Amino acid sequence: MTTISVTSVSKSYGAFKALDDVSIDFADGEFFGLLGPSGSGKTTLLRAIAGFVTPDQGRIAFDGEAVDATPVHKRRIGMVFQSYALFPHLSVARNLAFGLEVRGDPQAETARRIEQYLALVRLSGLGGRRPRELSGGQQQRVALARALITEPRVLLLDEPLGALDRKLRQEMQVELRDIQRRTGITTIFVTHDQEEALTLSDRIAIINEGRIVQSGTPQQVYERPVSIFAAQFLGDANILRGTAAAEGLVLADGTMIRLPAQSSGLAIVRPEKIRIGSGAAAGMNALKGVVMQSVYSGASVIYRVAVPVLGETPFLAFVQNASGELHQPGAAVTLSWEVAHTMAVAS
């Protein structure tokens, strides 16, 4: 297993700065997610670690040893792309054998390892098939087995599940996590899918405009975002703007929103933290509004509520369907939540 250190790495393409002084460490054996919008720099960072992109400045090291001058084939990385990149004219077994044959492994050892890694990805007995004879999920597992069979130091995944439909993507998330746990390989993956990042990662980093906005465990980043961008990119968030006060922030109509930490005038609250009803319990933050829309989905209800003091943007509430009660559009309601769930953020 391998630790990876990225120190003050920058990369520009003309006037466009794809990476801007990025520093981050990836721990031995962890599953790390790089999350961000298109063009944020996450894939550039992944490709720089792989050796496909040469940074303009900075240092990349594996286990403390700089690899900046080390070519791709000597970094001992395994890489899986969104497109799978399988050889269509070769069988599954021959796809897996390719890397082993290039480095000159004995035939008997190659055959043994093919069977071992087909079993690892639950494709035993399918070595004779061509990629076109497999489902999308099976092709993705072949690509994963091909990346792992050479026993790389690091596994890099670039939008690995992006081409799959939702149900298959969810199934593959479980498979991928299980395989990573069993192999113990240091894994870095790129995604723009927040659910995927939360499900798979030991830690995540949100990247925007070539910079790391925030990093930490999924729970840390979700529960305590440092900025509006981080809050809205990883989940949904209701934004509260007001004037900073000793206890929190004061909205335009004088309503006091209390916070557990000092605010500069901006705070957010997650929709699933909201309670909706005719009143609020003592000690809770509360706002009054009118239901604009209620979307019933069986286990839960999504409400969009007009709150005059917040302007035209509706206040979101995701409510567990425990009582079966449904507030219809036009109903006057009180939205309330715990003070601890109000998070001060930067703009």
ROVEXSE-871432 format. One record per residue (C-alpha): residue in three letters; x, z, y. Coordinates in steps of 0.1 Angstrom, whole numbers, padded with zeros to 4 digits, always signed. Layout:
ALAXZY ...
REM end
This chain:
MET+0000+0000+0000 THR+0011-0007+0036 THR+0008+0007+0071 ILE+0006-0018+0099 SER+0015-0012+0136 VAL+0007-0035+0164 THR+0024-0026+0196 SER+0018-0041+0231 VAL+0009-0075+0216 SER-0003-0103+0240 LYS-0011-0139+0234 SER-0022-0165+0259 TYR-0034-0201+0256 GLY-0028-0215+0290 ALA-0048-0194+0315 PHE-0068-0178+0287 LYS-0056-0144+0275 ALA-0066-0141+0239 LEU-0048-0108+0234 ASP-0039-0085+0263 ASP-0014-0058+0256 VAL-0030-0047+0223 SER-0017-0016+0205 ILE-0033-0003+0173 ASP-0022+0012+0139 PHE-0038+0005+0106 ALA-0034+0033+0080 ASP-0022+0029+0044 GLY-0051+0019+0022 GLU-0078+0020+0048 PHE-0106-0005+0053 PHE-0105-0014+0090 GLY-0131-0035+0108 LEU-0123-0056+0140 LEU-0157-0060+0158 GLY-0164-0081+0188 PRO-0182-0111+0203 SER-0170-0147+0199 GLY-0138-0153+0218 SER-0130-0116+0221 GLY-0096-0119+0204 LYS-0104-0103+0171 THR-0095-0134+0150 THR-0064-0140+0171 LEU-0052-0105+0163 LEU-0059-0110+0126 ARG-0040-0143+0126 ALA-0011-0127+0144 ILE-0008-0100+0117 ALA-0009-0127+0091 GLY+0018-0148+0109 PHE-0003-0178+0117 VAL-0001-0169+0154 THR+0031-0160+0172 PRO+0025-0134+0200 ASP+0040-0141+0235 GLN+0052-0105+0235 GLY+0049-0073+0215 ARG+0058-0061+0180 ILE+0040-0062+0146 ALA+0055-0040+0118 PHE+0046-0034+0081 ASP+0057+0001+0070 GLY+0079+0004+0101 GLU+0097-0029+0096 ALA+0091-0056+0122 VAL+0077-0089+0107 ASP+0076-0109+0139 ALA+0103-0133+0127 THR+0089-0132+0091 PRO+0071-0164+0080 VAL+0036-0162+0066 HIS+0046-0167+0029 LYS+0071-0138+0031 ARG+0047-0113+0046 ARG+0029-0108+0013 ILE-0006-0110+0028 GLY-0038-0121+0011 MET-0063-0138+0033 VAL-0100-0147+0027 PHE-0118-0171+0051 GLN-0155-0175+0059 SER-0154-0210+0044 TYR-0138-0197+0011 ALA-0112-0225+0012 LEU-0113-0230-0026 PHE-0098-0261-0041 PRO-0129-0281-0051 HIS-0112-0302-0077 LEU-0097-0272-0096 SER-0114-0248-0119 VAL-0119-0212-0110 ALA-0090-0202-0132 ARG-0067-0229-0117 ASN-0077-0217-0082 LEU-0065-0182-0091 ALA-0034-0195-0108 PHE-0022-0215-0078 GLY-0003-0187-0060 LEU+0012-0173-0092 GLU+0025-0208-0102 VAL+0039-0215-0068 ARG+0061-0184-0071 GLY+0070-0192-0107 ASP+0053-0165-0127 PRO+0054-0170-0165 GLN+0024-0188-0180 ALA+0014-0158-0203 GLU+0015-0134-0174 THR-0005-0158-0152 ALA-0032-0161-0179 ARG-0033-0123-0183 ARG-0037-0118-0146 ILE-0064-0144-0142 GLU-0085-0126-0168 GLN-0078-0092-0151 TYR-0089-0104-0117 LEU-0119-0123-0129 ALA-0130-0090-0145 LEU-0122-0072-0112 VAL-0147-0094-0093 ARG-0172-0095-0122 LEU-0167-0132-0130 SER-0154-0129-0166 GLY-0161-0160-0186 LEU-0165-0183-0156 GLY-0128-0194-0153 GLY-0136-0229-0165 ARG-0162-0237-0139 ARG-0156-0256-0107 PRO-0164-0240-0073 ARG-0195-0263-0068 GLU-0210-0248-0100 LEU-0210-0213-0085 SER-0233-0196-0061 GLY-0221-0187-0026 GLY-0216-0151-0036 GLN-0196-0161-0067 GLN-0174-0185-0046 GLN-0167-0156-0022 ARG-0156-0134-0051 VAL-0133-0162-0064 ALA-0117-0164-0030 LEU-0113-0126-0030 ALA-0097-0127-0065 ARG-0074-0155-0055 ALA-0063-0134-0024 LEU-0057-0103-0046 ILE-0041-0118-0077 THR-0006-0121-0061 GLU-0008-0083-0053 PRO-0003-0087-0015 ARG+0006-0057+0007 VAL-0023-0064+0030 LEU-0057-0081+0026 LEU-0070-0099+0057 LEU-0107-0110+0058 ASP-0119-0134+0085 GLU-0158-0132+0087 PRO-0158-0131+0049 LEU-0195-0128+0044 GLY-0207-0148+0074 ALA-0218-0179+0053 LEU-0240-0158+0030 ASP-0277-0151+0035 ARG-0288-0116+0044 LYS-0296-0103+0009 LEU-0265-0117-0007 ARG-0244-0105+0022 GLN-0257-0069+0017 GLU-0249-0072-0020 MET-0214-0085-0013 GLN-0208-0056+0011 VAL-0212-0032-0018 GLU-0190-0054-0041 LEU-0163-0058-0014 ARG-0162-0021-0007 ASP-0160-0012-0044 ILE-0131-0037-0050 GLN-0112-0024-0020 ARG-0116+0012-0033 ARG-0104+0003-0067 THR-0073-0017-0056 GLY-0064+0007-0027 ILE-0051-0022-0006 THR-0049-0019+0032 THR-0077-0042+0044 ILE-0085-0055+0078 PHE-0116-0076+0084 VAL-0131-0094+0113 THR-0168-0095+0119 HIS-0193-0098+0147 ASP-0220-0081+0125 GLN-0224-0045+0135 GLU-0242-0035+0103 GLU-0214-0050+0083 ALA-0188-0031+0103 LEU-0206+0002+0100 THR-0212-0002+0062 LEU-0177-0013+0052 SER-0152+0004+0076 ASP-0132+0036+0074 ARG-0124+0029+0110 ILE-0134+0002+0135 ALA-0122-0012+0168 ILE-0144-0030+0193 ILE-0126-0058+0210 ASN-0136-0076+0242 GLU-0117-0100+0264 GLY-0085-0095+0244 ARG-0085-0057+0248 ILE-0095-0029+0225 VAL-0125-0012+0241 GLN-0128+0017+0216 SER-0116+0026+0181 GLY-0124+0054+0157 THR-0146+0061+0127 PRO-0180+0043+0126 GLN-0197+0076+0134 GLN-0174+0084+0163 VAL-0178+0050+0179 TYR-0215+0048+0174 GLU-0224+0084+0183 ARG-0199+0087+0212 PRO-0194+0052+0228 VAL-0171+0052+0259 SER-0187+0024+0278 ILE-0220+0005+0281 PHE-0204-0025+0264 ALA-0194-0004+0234 ALA-0228+0012+0232 GLN-0247-0020+0233 PHE-0224-0040+0210 LEU-0225-0014+0183 GLY-0262-0008+0181 ASP-0291-0006+0206 ALA-0289+0017+0236 ASN-0312+0027+0265 ILE-0292+0029+0297 LEU-0299+0056+0323 ARG-0285+0051+0358 GLY-0286+0078+0385 THR-0267+0101+0408 ALA-0242+0124+0392 ALA-0251+0161+0394 ALA-0238+0194+0380 GLU-0261+0193+0350 GLY-0262+0156+0343 LEU-0276+0128+0364 VAL-0306+0125+0387 LEU-0328+0093+0385 ALA-0343+0075+0415 ASP-0375+0095+0413 GLY-0358+0128+0411 THR-0360+0133+0374 MET-0331+0153+0360 ILE-0315+0140+0328 ARG-0293+0167+0314 LEU-0261+0158+0296 PRO-0237+0178+0274 ALA-0207+0164+0295 GLN-0201+0155+0331 SER-0214+0120+0341 SER-0204+0096+0368 GLY-0240+0084+0370 LEU-0243+0064+0338 ALA-0256+0076+0304 ILE-0272+0061+0273 VAL-0295+0074+0245 ARG-0300+0057+0212 PRO-0335+0045+0203 GLU-0336+0063+0170 LYS-0330+0096+0188 ILE-0363+0093+0207 ARG-0395+0111+0200 ILE-0427+0097+0213 GLY-0460+0116+0219 SER-0482+0132+0245 GLY-0456+0158+0256 ALA-0421+0171+0252 ALA-0407+0203+0237 ALA-0390+0228+0260 GLY-0353+0221+0267 MET-0355+0184+0259 ASN-0349+0154+0283 ALA-0382+0135+0289 LEU-0396+0105+0306 LYS-0431+0092+0310 GLY-0441+0056+0303 VAL-0467+0032+0290 VAL-0464+0014+0256 MET-0458-0023+0261 GLN-0453-0032+0224 SER-0454-0015+0190 VAL-0439-0033+0160 TYR-0450-0017+0127 SER-0425-0023+0099 GLY-0437+0001+0072 ALA-0410+0028+0072 SER-0407+0028+0109 VAL-0422+0017+0142 ILE-0403+0000+0171 TYR-0417+0008+0205 ARG-0410-0009+0238 VAL-0421+0014+0266 ALA-0423+0006+0303 VAL-0407+0035+0323 PRO-0412+0028+0361 VAL-0381+0047+0372 LEU-0359+0025+0350 GLY-0371-0008+0364 GLU-0381-0038+0343 THR-0360-0031+0313 PRO-0382-0015+0285 PHE-0372+0017+0269 LEU-0367+0014+0232 ALA-0377+0040+0206 PHE-0373+0036+0168 VAL-0396+0061+0152 GLN-0398+0071+0116 ASN-0433+0065+0102 ALA-0438+0100+0090 SER-0474+0107+0102 GLY-0489+0072+0102 GLU-0498+0076+0139 LEU-0494+0044+0159 HIS-0494+0043+0197 GLN-0511+0011+0208 PRO-0500-0010+0238 GLY-0514+0005+0270 ALA-0511+0041+0258 ALA-0495+0066+0282 VAL-0467+0085+0263 THR-0439+0109+0268 LEU-0405+0099+0255 SER-0382+0129+0247 TRP-0349+0136+0231 GLU-0323+0163+0227 VAL-0298+0169+0255 ALA-0270+0165+0230 HIS-0281+0129+0223 THR-0276+0119+0259 MET-0241+0103+0262 ALA-0222+0098+0294 VAL-0205+0064+0295 ALA-0184+0043+0318 SER-0197+0010+0332 
REM end
